[in-house]
């Protein structure tokens, strides 16, 4: 018996980008599903997650994309971070917008 995961739409795009950057198709699929889970949590409230920063250190983040929580800090005039294979979030601890590269996501709590 084998397990099958079906992904499509933006998940498929994320999986492809991550697989290309890491050289690992399976990792691309797993992280794409993690990002979808994280984005749902970010839109519904405050999410807790880990990712690797550019300098190699691990960042523990609490963030949101919920309009009710981040509305005052959102102008909506920029280009989506998704176009750059990153996910943006409003950092509750830093009080500003941050983003991470898809392949650097480690864990969603």
Buried (B, 14 or more C-beta within 10 A) or exposed (E): EEEEEEBEEEBBBBBBBBBEBBEBEEBBBBBBBBBBBBBEBBEEEBBBBBBBEEEEEEBEBBBBBBEEBBEEEEEEEEEEBBEEBBBBBBBBEEEEBBBBBBBBBBEBE
